[in-house]
């Protein structure tokens, strides 16, 4: 991962751009006087896939926990 910090552009950036080698994630996109300002992070594709997989696994575990805690015994 390479964190480029806050960058500026005259063109509104897309939130996510995938190229041959990388996934570019742009967050906190805001319009400024002469263009756009945003936080830019570049991930290697394999690194991004692993990050998304870990996030999905955590979300699944959270959902399973919530389902378990909300089960009602009707007897």
Secondary structure per residue as TSV (DSSP state, phi and psi in degrees):
chain	resnum	aa	ss	phi	psi
A	1	X	-	360.0	136.8
A	2	X	E	-122.9	118.6
A	3	X	E	-96.6	112.3
A	4	X	E	-86.8	-3.7
A	5	X	E	72.2	-151.5
A	6	X	E	-83.0	126.1
A	7	X	E	-124.1	163.7
A	8	X	E	-123.8	150.0
A	9	X	E	-150.3	155.6
A	10	X	S	-88.2	-9.0
A	11	X	S	-114.9	136.7
A	12	X	-	-65.2	125.7
A	13	X	-	-80.3	155.0
A	14	X	-	-78.7	153.8
A	15	X	S	-66.7	-34.8
A	16	X	E	-143.7	133.5
A	17	X	E	-130.7	128.7
A	18	X	E	-111.7	125.5
A	19	X	-	-116.8	-167.3
A	20	X	S	-60.6	-33.7
A	21	X	S	-117.6	-19.9
A	22	X	E	-134.9	164.4
A	23	X	E	-120.5	122.3
A	24	X	E	-102.7	123.5
A	25	X	E	-114.8	122.9
A	26	X	E	-114.7	122.4
A	27	X	E	-125.5	172.0
A	28	X	E	52.3	44.8
A	29	X	E	-74.5	123.8
A	30	X	E	-140.2	146.3
A	31	X	E	-82.2	134.1
A	32	X	E	-120.6	178.1
A	33	X	T	-49.9	-47.5
A	34	X	T	-113.5	21.9
A	35	X	E	156.2	-131.2
A	36	X	E	-132.9	149.6
A	37	X	E	-130.2	138.8
A	38	X	E	-162.2	165.4
A	39	X	E	-96.2	124.6
A	40	X	E	-115.3	129.3
A	41	X	E	-130.0	134.4
A	42	X	E	-109.4	127.9
A	43	X	E	-114.6	143.6
A	44	X	E	-69.0	143.4
A	45	X	H	-52.5	-47.6
A	46	X	H	-61.9	-39.0
A	47	X	H	-63.1	-42.7
A	48	X	H	-66.4	-41.8
A	49	X	H	-60.9	-44.1
A	50	X	H	-62.1	-43.8
A	51	X	H	-60.4	-44.3
A	52	X	H	-67.9	-37.3
A	53	X	H	-62.8	-44.2
A	54	X	H	-63.6	-40.3
A	55	X	H	-65.0	-40.3
A	56	X	H	-66.4	-39.7
A	57	X	H	-63.7	-41.3
A	58	X	H	-65.2	-43.3
A	59	X	H	-62.2	-40.7
A	60	X	H	-63.9	-43.7
A	61	X	H	-63.5	-39.6
A	62	X	H	-63.3	-43.2
A	63	X	H	-64.3	-40.6
A	64	X	H	-64.2	-39.3
A	65	X	H	-64.6	-45.3
A	66	X	H	-62.1	-42.7
A	67	X	H	-62.5	-41.8
A	68	X	H	-64.5	-40.7
A	69	X	H	-74.4	-20.1
A	70	X	H	-101.2	1.6
A	71	X	-	-65.4	138.6
A	72	X	-	-114.4	130.2
A	73	X	-	-85.8	112.9
A	74	X	-	-86.2	1.7
A	75	X	-	-90.6	360.0
